[in-house]
């Protein structure tokens, strides 16, 4: 999200903002909003409608929808393809951040690499920004778990030899494949809804803490994009247009200018790409390119990637006051538990600057702006 | 207790396998029941500090027959499901049946309470990647990779 605020406008307020975000956005095991209870029918609507459901319920605005991949709703989602167990697991987790590398980060635009594109995206130097990273939570994991069983049997049925059972699969057009895609669309829509709700609570927190009205804050969504999803798309292969199922895992979509799946106001520049770094360095906004379409099926990297295992990171953080260290660097961090903060220490990740420079020079997405964190909440 | 039994008791029950993005468990057991019990304990020891968890709630787990590898993944995923849905942390595991006929177990633990319990590692899912359940040195050994 971008804002109408300059970092000077929130000077000295970051601790209050982070505390407010931590209260308003459920993070960590078992926490959820007491004011949110969904019955089964509402839950089915979430899976079918995605972010649109959230907007209908007052979470965010209709303009947000325009800036979400697939308008916040993957077509073909069928709740009947989702198990009772997944419904049960997803029930209490909608509108929660979750643990691991999930976060909400308040930062500012530290550097602009392409003024023209940044202008179209509404980004400018020293502007306050907010990044939200979360997904389909336990719901998505249960869908995955359920369909792994289906796919293990399907792989046998279609005589697909597997080097590893986790790679079990079925043809996209088989009954098993089709049902999975209906369930996966439900999980994607759950994730769009989840982020939409959290974005709404980010706005509420800014309003409460800074005592400002929405029109003064102008916390608008720049873009919302998935980074672990299979999509049916049209690509050119050996000079021929083909309908393909593109699975982006550890990757994100990076469509070029003039692609019809890009929001109208961004169509001339390409699709915004968001690449979060670790909590101590920075994150990037990039833009999709024609080269990505030609070379990587319209894809680019989605994050820095770990260089240290979680245990190594925790061992390295032992005896250190990580939260204090971050504070000394001007970054306020709050997490649901010490362990989840320690395993996320900056050294545990590759330097996102290096990673982004690689994709920039490869031309599969181009740097637009660099965001530096000021406050982070972690699950 | 004779020395043989003592030596057996001291034998390593599990260890943690370090991966960059994920984490693995290597689990040992003199028989299949112990192997599955030890796997569950290793799993929850990774998630939380078990010293702070009391045995206040009991749940029964019943799983259908599968290969031992699939059963191991299903077992841990079932416990993860209960943790997610009911917010339970488990510390005591009693497997009464395990094999081709499936798995039956009683598990005991407590509802997660902020301030009392800690979450050391957030486990997202138990995977089938490089899964192993096999006989070794007269006992059993399993390897499970977790998605964090």
Interface residues (C-beta under 8 A of the other chain):
Chain A: X28 X29 X30 X31 X85 X88 X89 X91 X92 X93 X98 X99 X100 X138 X141 X142 X144 X145 X148 X149 X152 X164 X165 X166 X168 X306 X307 X308 X309 X310 X311 X312 X336 X337 X338 X339 X340 X343 X379
Chain B: X16 X18 X19 X20 X21 X23 X69 X70 X77 X81 X83 X84 X85 X87 X112 X114 X118 X119 X120 X121 X122 X124 X125 X127 X128 X129 X130 X131 X148
